[in-house]
Amino acid sequence: MMRGATMRPMPDEDLRARMAPELPAGLLAHIDRVVAIADGLARWHGLDVARVRQAAQGHDLVRAVEPAELLRRAEARGLAIDPVERDEPVLLHGAIGALELAERFGVDDGRVHLAIWWHTTGHPDYDAEAWAMFLADKVDPHKVERWPALAEVRDLAETSLERAALRYLDLRLVQAVDRRWGVHPMATLTRNALLRRQGFRGTAD
């Protein structure tokens, strides 16, 4: 890829090589699967393959960091920490990962940054490239094996990335209600935005 005045993602092979020494083998294998799926979705939907690949490559940079350390890093950066994130600091790994990819690996594409920051919950401002990475992470075959309902999300992604993302968020909401889990506010905002874009505007009494 040529480097010029317009900002483009760096080759994912280079980023992978630089990240690999600090990633556990199982996590690196997950990232490689996500990159392969994201690449396929990007090509299928005619997206910016390089940008999707870079987001997929970097999305779990700090996923293996201990929860207490994620919380410490978030506090050290002065990030606003939602109570749901304080209860489950693993939810901060996207934000911390996005910041550290910029600080330590020079990943400064704003669209890649946004995609990685919110890849646990999605975001109302996601573009198609971000949704491709988001969904690739969710339908990793190992995750589908553990939670077969994700097969529907995987299949929907072939025809509509946003419909697939909405279905994923619906499934997560039902799971959260059943298990008495907190729901991240951004997941709710994202689901509502997707509902509006899909033409669903009703509210409960």
SERO-4910 file (N, C-alpha, C, O; in steps of 0.05 Angstrom, whole numbers):
BEGIN
 pado doro    nc1    nc2    nc3   cac1   cac2   cac3    cc1    cc2    cc3    oc1    oc2    oc3
  Met    A     17    -24      0      0      0      0     18     25      0     37     27     16
  Met    A     12     44    -17     27     68    -18     19     86      5     -4     87     13
  Arg    A     39    101     15     34    120     37     35    148     25     56    156     14
  Gly    A     13    162     28     13    189     17     -1    208     37     -2    202     61
  Ala    A    -11    229     26    -24    249     43    -50    239     55    -57    247     77
  Thr    A    -65    222     40    -90    212     51    -84    189     70    -67    171     64
  Met    A    -96    190     93    -91    170    114   -104    143    107   -128    142    102
  Arg    A    -88    122    107    -98     96    101    -88     77    122    -66     81    133
  Pro    A   -102     56    128    -92     36    148    -66     24    139    -62     19    115
  Met    A    -48     18    158    -24      4    151    -30    -25    145    -51    -35    152
  Pro    A    -12    -39    131    -17    -68    125    -21    -84    151     -7    -81    170
  Asp    A    -42   -100    151    -49   -115    175    -27   -135    183    -24   -141    206
  Glu    A    -12   -145    163     10   -164    169     30   -150    187     41   -163    206
  Asp    A     36   -125    182     55   -110    198     45   -106    226     59   -110    246
  Leu    A     20    -98    229      8    -94    255      7   -121    270     14   -121    294
  Arg    A      0   -142    257     -1   -168    271     26   -176    282     28   -185    305
  Ala    A     46   -172    266     73   -180    274     82   -164    298     96   -174    316
  Arg    A     75   -139    300     83   -122    322     67   -128    347     77   -125    369
  Met    A     41   -136    344     24   -142    367     30   -169    378     27   -174    402
  Ala    A     36   -188    361     37   -217    368     53   -223    394     43   -240    410
  Pro    A     76   -211    398     92   -219    422     77   -215    448     84   -228    468
  Glu    A     58   -197    450     44   -192    475     17   -205    477      2   -199    496
  Leu    A     10   -222    458    -16   -234    458    -14   -264    464      3   -278    453
  Pro    A    -31   -275    482    -32   -304    486    -40   -318    460    -53   -306    443
  Ala    A    -31   -343    457    -35   -357    432    -65   -360    425    -72   -357    402
  Gly    A    -81   -365    445   -110   -369    440   -123   -343    430   -140   -343    413
  Leu    A   -115   -320    442   -126   -295    433   -116   -288    405   -132   -277    389
  Leu    A    -91   -293    399    -81   -288    373    -96   -305    352   -102   -295    330
  Ala    A   -102   -329    359   -117   -346    341   -145   -335    336   -156   -335    314
  His    A   -158   -325    357   -184   -312    355   -182   -288    336   -199   -285    318
  Ile    A   -162   -271    340   -159   -248    323   -155   -256    294   -167   -244    276
  Asp    A   -140   -277    289   -136   -286    261   -162   -296    249   -167   -291    225
  Arg    A   -179   -309    264   -205   -318    254   -222   -293    248   -236   -293    227
  Val    A   -222   -274    266   -238   -250    261   -229   -235    236   -245   -226    221
  Val    A   -203   -233    233   -192   -220    209   -202   -234    183   -210   -221    164
  Ala    A   -201   -261    183   -210   -276    160   -240   -271    154   -248   -267    131
  Ile    A   -256   -271    175   -285   -267    171   -290   -238    162   -306   -234    144
  Ala    A   -277   -219    175   -281   -191    168   -272   -186    139   -285   -171    125
  Asp    A   -251   -198    131   -242   -195    103   -263   -205     84   -269   -192     64
  Gly    A   -275   -228     90   -296   -239     73   -321   -221     72   -332   -216     51
  Leu    A   -329   -210     95   -352   -192     96   -346   -166     81   -363   -156     66
  Ala    A   -322   -156     84   -314   -131     70   -315   -135     40   -326   -118     25
  Arg    A   -305   -157     30   -305   -162      2   -334   -167     -8   -341   -158    -30
  Trp    A   -349   -182      7   -377   -188     -1   -394   -163     -4   -410   -161    -22
  His    A   -389   -144     15   -405   -120     15   -392    -96      1   -402    -74      1
  Gly    A   -369   -101    -12   -356    -80    -27   -345    -57     -9   -347    -34    -17
  Leu    A   -333    -64     13   -323    -44     32   -293    -40     29   -280    -53     13
  Asp    A   -282    -22     46   -254    -16     46   -240    -39     62   -240    -40     86
  Val    A   -229    -58     47   -218    -82     59   -195    -76     78   -194    -88    100
  Ala    A   -178    -58     70   -154    -52     87   -163    -40    114   -152    -47    135
  Arg    A   -183    -23    114   -192    -11    139   -206    -32    157   -201    -32    181
  Val    A   -222    -49    145   -235    -70    160   -215    -89    172   -217    -97    195
  Arg    A   -195    -96    156   -174   -114    166   -159   -102    190   -154   -116    210
  Gln    A   -152    -76    188   -137    -64    210   -154    -63    235   -143    -68    257
  Ala    A   -179    -56    233   -197    -56    256   -199    -84    269   -197    -87    293
  Ala    A   -202   -104    252   -204   -131    261   -178   -140    275   -178   -154    295
  Gln    A   -155   -132    262   -129   -140    273   -125   -128    301   -113   -141    318
  Gly    A   -133   -103    305   -127    -90    330   -148    -91    351   -144    -81    373
  His    A   -171   -103    346   -194   -100    364   -190   -111    392   -201   -101    411
  Asp    A   -174   -132    395   -170   -145    421   -142   -142    432   -132   -160    445
  Leu    A   -129   -120    426   -101   -116    434    -98   -121    464    -79   -134    473
  Val    A   -116   -111    481   -113   -113    510   -134   -131    522   -140   -129    546
  Arg    A   -146   -148    506   -167   -166    517   -157   -184    539   -173   -192    557
  Ala    A   -132   -191    539   -121   -209    559   -111   -195    584   -102   -208    603
  Val    A   -113   -168    584   -104   -153    608   -124   -158    630   -148   -159    626
  Glu    A   -114   -160    654   -131   -165    678   -151   -142    682   -144   -119    677
  Pro    A   -175   -149    691   -196   -128    694   -187   -104    712   -192    -81    705
  Ala    A   -173   -110    734   -165    -88    752   -145    -70    737   -145    -46    742
  Glu    A   -128    -81    720   -109    -65    705   -123    -48    684   -116    -25    679
  Leu    A   -144    -60    671   -159    -44    651   -172    -20    665   -172      2    654
  Leu    A   -183    -25    689   -195     -3    704   -174     18    711   -180     42    709
  Arg    A   -151      9    720   -130     28    727   -122     45    703   -118     69    706
  Arg    A   -118     32    680   -110     47    656   -132     67    648   -126     89    639
  Ala    A   -157     59    650   -179     78    643   -179    102    662   -182    124    653
  Glu    A   -175     97    688   -175    119    707   -151    137    703   -153    161    705
  Ala    A   -128    125    696   -104    141    691   -107    160    667    -95    181    667
  Arg    A   -124    152    648   -129    169    624   -152    188    628   -158    204    611
  Gly    A   -165    186    651   -187    204    657   -212    197    641   -229    215    636
  Leu    A   -215    172    633   -239    164    618   -263    165    635   -262    158    659
  Ala    A   -286    173    624   -311    170    638   -319    140    639   -321    128    619
  Ile    A   -322    130    663   -327    101    667   -355     97    676   -363    106    697
  Asp    A   -371     84    659   -398     78    666   -399     57    689   -382     41    691
  Pro    A   -420     58    706   -422     38    728   -421      9    717   -410     -8    731
  Val    A   -433      5    694   -432    -22    683   -403    -30    677   -396    -53    681
  Glu    A   -388    -11    667   -359    -17    661   -344    -21    687   -325    -37    688
  Arg    A   -350     -6    708   -336     -9    733   -342    -37    745   -325    -49    757
  Asp    A   -367    -46    741   -373    -73    751   -360    -95    734   -352   -116    745
  Glu    A   -357    -90    708   -345   -109    690   -324    -95    673   -329    -88    650
  Pro    A   -300    -91    685   -279    -75    671   -271    -87    644   -258    -72    628
  Val    A   -277   -112    638   -270   -123    612   -283   -106    590   -273   -106    567
  Leu    A   -305    -93    596   -319    -76    576   -302    -53    568   -308    -40    548
  Leu    A   -281    -47    582   -263    -25    576   -241    -33    556   -226    -15    547
  His    A   -239    -58    548   -216    -66    532   -217    -54    504   -195    -51    492
  Gly    A   -240    -47    494   -241    -34    468   -230     -6    469   -214      2    452
  Ala    A   -239      9    489   -230     37    492   -200     38    497   -185     53    484
  Ile    A   -190     22    516   -162     22    522   -146     12    498   -124     23    492
  Gly    A   -156     -8    485   -142    -19    461   -140      2    439   -118      5    427
  Ala    A   -161     17    434   -160     38    413   -139     59    420   -124     67    403
  Leu    A   -139     67    445   -119     87    453    -91     77    451    -73     91    442
  Glu    A    -86     52    460    -59     41    459    -50     35    431    -26     36    425
  Leu    A    -69     28    413    -61     24    385    -51     50    373    -32     49    357
  Ala    A    -63     72    381    -53     98    371    -27    105    384     -8    114    371
  Glu    A    -25    102    411     -1    110    425     23     93    419     45    103    416
  Arg    A     20     67    418     43     49    416     47     37    388     69     28    382
  Phe    A     26     37    372     29     24    345     23     43    322     24     35    299
  Gly    A     17     68    328     13     88    307    -12     85    291    -14     95    268
  Val    A    -32     71    301    -57     67    287    -74     92    293    -86     94    315
  Asp    A    -75    111    274    -89    136    279   -111    142    260   -120    165    257
  Asp    A   -121    122    246   -145    126    229   -169    128    247   -175    110    263
  Gly    A   -183    151    245   -206    156    263   -228    136    261   -241    129    282
  Arg    A   -233    125    238   -255    106    234   -247     79    247   -264     66    259
  Val    A   -222     72    244   -212     47    257   -214     51    288   -222     33    302
  His    A   -206     74    297   -206     80    326   -234     77    337   -238     64    358
  Leu    A   -254     89    323   -282     87    333   -292     58    333   -305     49    352
  Ala    A   -285     43    311   -294     16    309   -284     -1    332   -299    -17    344
  Ile    A   -258      2    339   -246    -14    360   -256     -5    388   -262    -22    405
  Trp    A   -259     21    392   -267     31    418   -294     18    427   -297     11    450
  Trp    A   -313     16    408   -340      7    415   -346    -21    405   -370    -27    401
  His    A   -326    -37    400   -333    -63    387   -347    -82    405   -357   -103    396
  Thr    A   -349    -77    431   -365    -94    449   -395    -88    446   -412   -106    447
  Thr    A   -402    -62    443   -430    -53    444   -440    -44    417   -465    -43    413
  Gly    A   -423    -38    398   -431    -23    374   -434      6    381   -432     15    404
  His    A   -440     22    360   -443     51    364   -461     62    342   -460     53    319
  Pro    A   -479     81    349   -497     92    329   -484    104    305   -496    105    283
  Asp    A   -459    113    308   -444    125    285   -427    106    270   -411    115    253
  Tyr    A   -429     81    275   -413     61    260   -419     63    230   -442     66    222
  Asp    A   -398     60    214   -402     57    186   -401     27    179   -399     10    197
  Ala    A   -404     21    153   -406     -7    145   -380    -22    152   -381    -46    160
  Glu    A   -357     -9    150   -332    -23    156   -331    -30    186   -322    -52    193
  Ala    A   -341    -12    203   -341    -19    232   -360    -42    238   -353    -59    254
  Trp    A   -383    -42    225   -402    -64    229   -390    -90    220   -395   -111    232
  Ala    A   -375    -90    198   -363   -115    188   -344   -126    209   -344   -150    214
  Met    A   -327   -109    221   -309   -118    241   -324   -128    266   -318   -149    277
  Phe    A   -344   -112    275   -360   -119    298   -372   -147    295   -371   -163    313
  Leu    A   -385   -152    272   -398   -177    268   -379   -200    265   -384   -222    275
  Ala    A   -356   -195    252   -336   -216    250   -327   -226    278   -322   -250    282
  Asp    A   -324   -207    296   -317   -215    324   -339   -232    337   -333   -251    351
  Lys    A   -364   -225    332   -386   -239    345   -391   -266    334   -400   -284    348
  Val    A   -384   -271    308   -391   -297    296   -365   -314    291   -365   -332    275
  Asp    A   -344   -308    306   -322   -327    307   -334   -355    311   -350   -359    329
  Pro    A   -326   -375    295   -338   -401    298   -337   -413    326   -355   -428    334
  His    A   -316   -406    341   -315   -417    369   -337   -405    386   -348   -418    403
  Lys    A   -345   -380    381   -367   -367    395   -393   -379    386   -411   -384    403
  Val    A   -396   -384    360   -421   -396    350   -425   -424    362   -447   -432    368
  Glu    A   -403   -438    365   -404   -465    376   -414   -464    405   -430   -481    413
  Arg    A   -405   -444    420   -414   -442    448   -442   -430    450   -456   -437    469
  Trp    A   -450   -414    431   -477   -401    432   -489   -403    404   -486   -384    388
  Pro    A   -502   -425    397   -512   -430    370   -531   -409    359   -533   -406    335
  Ala    A   -544   -393    376   -561   -371    367   -546   -352    349   -558   -338    332
  Leu    A   -520   -350    352   -504   -332    336   -503   -340    306   -495   -324    289
  Ala    A   -511   -364    300   -511   -373    272   -530   -356    256   -526   -350    233
  Glu    A   -552   -347    269   -571   -329    255   -558   -303    248   -562   -292    227
  Val    A   -542   -292    267   -528   -267    262   -509   -270    239   -507   -254    221
  Arg    A   -494   -292    239   -475   -298    218   -489   -299    191   -479   -287    171
  Asp    A   -512   -312    189   -526   -314    164   -537   -287    155   -536   -280    131
  Leu    A   -548   -272    173   -559   -245    166   -537   -226    156   -543   -209    139
  Ala    A   -513   -230    166   -491   -212    157   -485   -214    128   -473   -195    116
  Glu    A   -493   -235    115   -489   -237     86   -507   -218     70   -500   -209     48
  Thr    A   -530   -212     81   -549   -195     67   -551   -166     78   -555   -148     63
  Ser    A   -547   -163    104   -549   -136    116   -532   -135    142   -538   -149    161
  Leu    A   -511   -119    142   -495   -117    166   -510   -105    189   -508   -114    212
  Glu    A   -527    -85    184   -542    -72    205   -564    -90    216   -569    -90    240
  Arg    A   -577   -105    199   -597   -124    209   -584   -145    226   -595   -153    247
  Ala    A   -561   -154    218   -546   -174    234   -538   -163    261   -540   -176    281
  Ala    A   -528   -138    261   -520   -125    286   -544   -121    304   -542   -126    328
  Leu    A   -567   -113    293   -591   -110    310   -599   -137    322   -607   -139    345
  Arg    A   -598   -158    306   -605   -185    317   -585   -193    339   -594   -204    359
  Tyr    A   -560   -187    336   -541   -193    357   -548   -178    383   -548   -190    404
  Leu    A   -554   -152    380   -560   -136    404   -587   -146    417   -589   -145    441
  Asp    A   -606   -154    400   -630   -166    411   -624   -191    428   -634   -194    450
  Leu    A   -608   -208    417   -600   -233    431   -586   -227    457   -592   -239    477
  Arg    A   -568   -207    456   -554   -200    481   -573   -188    501   -569   -193    525
  Leu    A   -592   -173    492   -611   -161    511   -627   -183    525   -631   -182    549
  Val    A   -638   -202    510   -653   -224    522   -635   -239    542   -644   -247    563
  Gln    A   -610   -244    534   -592   -258    552   -587   -242    578   -587   -254    599
  Ala    A   -584   -216    575   -579   -199    598   -603   -200    617   -600   -201    642
  Val    A   -627   -199    606   -652   -200    622   -654   -226    637   -659   -228    661
  Asp    A   -649   -248    622   -651   -275    634   -631   -279    657   -637   -292    677
  Arg    A   -607   -267    653   -585   -272    673   -582   -249    693   -564   -250    709
  Arg    A   -599   -229    691   -598   -207    709   -572   -191    706   -561   -183    726
  Trp    A   -562   -188    682   -538   -173    677   -545   -144    671   -567   -138    661
  Gly    A   -527   -126    677   -530    -98    669   -526    -96    639   -512   -112    626
  Val    A   -538    -76    627   -536    -70    598   -521    -44    595   -529    -24    606
  His    A   -500    -44    579   -484    -20    575   -502      1    561   -515     -6    541
  Pro    A   -502     26    570   -518     46    557   -513     49    527   -532     55    512
  Met    A   -488     45    518   -482     48    490   -496     26    474   -503     31    451
  Ala    A   -498      2    485   -512    -19    471   -541    -12    467   -553    -17    446
  Thr    A   -553      1    487   -581     10    485   -584     32    464   -602     31    447
  Leu    A   -566     52    464   -567     73    444   -563     62    416   -576     71    397
  Thr    A   -545     43    414   -540     31    387   -564     16    377   -572     18    354
  Arg    A   -575     -1    395   -599    -16    387   -622      2    379   -635     -3    359
  Asn    A   -626     24    394   -647     42    387   -642     55    360   -661     59    344
  Ala    A   -617     63    354   -611     75    329   -616     55    306   -626     63    285
  Leu    A   -608     30    310   -612     10    289   -642      5    285   -651      2    262
  Leu    A   -657      4    306   -686      1    304   -698     24    287   -715     19    269
  Arg    A   -690     48    292   -700     71    277   -693     68    248   -709     73    230
  Arg    A   -668     60    242   -660     58    215   -674     35    200   -677     35    176
  Gln    A   -683     15    216   -698     -7    204   -728     -2    202   -743    -18    192
  Gly    A   -736     22    212   -764     30    210   -781     22    233   -806     24    232
  Phe    A   -769     12    256   -785      5    279   -784     28    299   -763     36    308
  Arg    A   -808     39    305   -809     63    322   -828     60    345   -833     80    359
  Gly    A   -839     37    350   -858     33    371   -845     34    399   -821     29    401
  Thr    A   -861     40    419   -852     39    447   -872     24    463   -896     22    456
  Ala    A   -863     13    486   -881     -2    503   -897     18    519   -889     40    524
  Asp    A   -922      9    528   -939     26    545   -926     27    573   -938     40    591
***
